[in-house]
Amino acid sequence: MIEPKNVVVALKEADWIKVMQDALNEFQRHHLLTLVPKRQGKTIISARSVFRYKMDEYGIFIRNKARLVAQGFCQLEGLDYDENFSLVFILEEIRMFLAFAPFRNFKFYQMDIKTAFLHGDLE
């Protein structure tokens, strides 16, 4: 299986079209995407779609994933953004937490989150 490199290639397969539509529906549902006219003296940050096959730990196909991402290499700190955040975790930290939790009688729950956006309301 070869992942599409751009939207033109992805539009040739119904599965990828459905995944892209689902992603756009999530943007609309969370009110995250609004088209506005370009302001004088402001830089437009372009975006591109990234396509991936999600596999389980055994390498078996689970589903298609499509993301719309900003091309950050054209942004200037202080002009286009002040802070940035990245969702990062280290597997060893999670293992330490899971080992420590029973000792302190912590309760923890597992959740599968389909989409989460910073500054978006989650229901």
C-alpha positions in Angstrom: 0.0 0.0 0.0 1.4 3.4 -1.0 0.1 6.5 0.7 -1.0 9.3 -1.5 1.5 12.2 -1.8 -1.1 14.9 -2.6 -4.9 15.6 -2.8 -5.0 14.9 -6.6 -3.9 11.3 -6.1 -6.1 10.8 -3.0 -9.2 12.0 -4.9 -9.0 9.0 -7.1 -10.0 6.6 -4.2 -13.4 6.7 -2.5 -11.9 5.7 0.9 -9.6 8.8 1.0 -12.4 11.1 -0.1 -14.5 9.9 2.8 -11.6 10.4 5.3 -11.0 14.0 3.9 -14.7 14.8 4.2 -14.8 13.5 7.7 -11.8 15.8 8.6 -13.5 18.8 7.0 -16.7 18.0 8.9 -14.8 18.0 12.2 -13.4 21.5 11.3 -16.9 22.7 10.6 -18.4 21.1 13.7 -15.8 22.7 16.0 -16.0 26.1 14.1 -12.3 26.0 13.4 -12.1 27.1 9.8 -13.3 30.5 8.6 -12.3 32.0 5.2 -11.4 35.7 5.6 -10.0 38.2 3.1 -6.2 38.8 3.2 -5.2 41.7 5.3 -2.6 44.2 4.1 0.9 43.4 5.4 -0.1 39.9 6.7 1.4 36.6 5.5 -0.8 33.8 4.4 0.2 30.5 5.9 -0.4 27.8 3.3 -1.7 24.3 4.2 -1.4 20.8 2.8 -3.0 17.5 3.4 -1.0 14.6 4.8 -2.2 11.0 4.2 -1.3 8.0 6.3 -2.3 4.4 6.8 -2.9 3.6 10.4 -1.6 0.2 11.4 -1.8 -1.8 14.6 1.2 -3.2 16.5 1.3 -6.2 14.1 1.4 -4.1 11.0 -2.2 -4.9 10.1 -4.2 -2.0 8.4 -6.7 -0.3 10.6 -7.9 2.8 8.7 -6.9 5.7 6.6 -6.0 9.0 8.2 -5.9 12.5 6.6 -4.8 15.7 8.2 -4.8 19.3 7.1 -1.6 20.8 8.4 -0.1 24.3 8.2 3.2 24.6 6.4 5.0 26.1 9.4 8.3 26.7 7.6 6.9 30.0 6.2 6.0 31.4 9.7 8.0 33.9 11.6 8.1 33.8 15.4 6.7 37.0 16.9 4.9 38.0 13.6 2.7 34.9 12.8 2.8 33.3 16.2 4.1 33.9 19.8 4.0 30.4 21.3 3.7 26.9 19.9 2.6 23.6 21.4 3.2 20.0 20.4 1.4 17.0 21.7 4.3 14.8 22.7 4.6 11.9 25.1 7.4 9.6 26.0 6.5 5.9 26.4 8.8 5.5 29.4 6.9 8.2 31.2 3.6 6.4 30.7 5.1 3.1 31.9 6.4 4.8 35.0 2.9 6.3 35.7 1.2 3.0 35.2 3.7 1.3 37.5 3.3 4.1 40.2 -0.6 4.3 39.9 -1.4 1.2 42.0 1.0 2.2 44.7 -0.8 5.5 45.2 -4.3 4.0 44.5 -4.8 6.2 41.5 -7.8 5.6 39.2 -7.2 6.1 35.6 -9.2 5.5 32.5 -8.4 4.9 28.8 -10.2 7.0 26.2 -9.9 6.9 22.4 -10.3 10.5 21.1 -11.1 10.8 17.4 -10.2 14.5 17.2 -9.0 17.1 19.6 -8.2 20.7 18.8 -6.4 23.3 21.0 -8.9 26.2 21.7 -11.8 24.0 20.6 -14.7 22.9 22.8 -14.8 19.2 23.3 -18.2 17.6 24.1 
